[in-house]
Amino acid sequence: MGTVSVGTPIARIKCGNKWQILARITMSSSYATGGDTIDPNKLGLGRIDGMSTTPFPATASAAVHCEIDPSVAANKVKAYLQAGGQVTSTTDLSTFSALCLITGC
């Protein structure tokens, strides 16, 4: 099962009763079916509610965007291909990183 590496947060912005954290994430060397796990504690959060990412260069064989859907699976970052569909299990995405704005509390 893959785990997302989280870089040092670049910014922490208070938004009502939530925080928005700007940080770079790097996907794992063995992508997990259903998404790699991200630890909200590494962002100073107890829970992740959503994530926005920057656009990525697109190729048919590499991830082009990531997303979190906490209503489906908590703390899972899913990677998708330009050609469509989620990245397949055990794909090495360790060279894929993204600047993300992660919302949580």
Summary of the structure (lengths in Angstrom):
residues: 105
radius of gyration: 13.0
end to end distance: 25.1
largest distance: 39.8
contacts: 309
relative contact order: 0.31
helix: 4%
strand: 43%
